[in-house]
């Protein structure tokens, strides 16, 4: 698999309407921050209920979505013990903490 170096991607105001249009981003294995909406603009996909959940399912290594830190709770599973790829491990629970609050926690 080719390793991409892109870590931050801003796609707000690009008229992205469906989650399938974002599926190809899963190949960006170093992508850590994605912006699909900002205070001024967004994409139609952002109006889909629970779109953030779907995005984090597609992009398992994402840390920040739309300026909000994503904190996942991973359960140690058989796959981890067998040294399988981390994206094969499901992480169904996550909660979002506003970026400014995260700075205060440090």
Protein Blocks (a to p, Z undefined) as FASTA:
>chain_A
ZZdfbfbdcfehklpabfklmmmmmmmmmbcbdcfbdfkbccfklmpghklmmmmmmmmm
bcbgghiacdddddddfklmnopafklpccfbccdddfklmmmmZZ
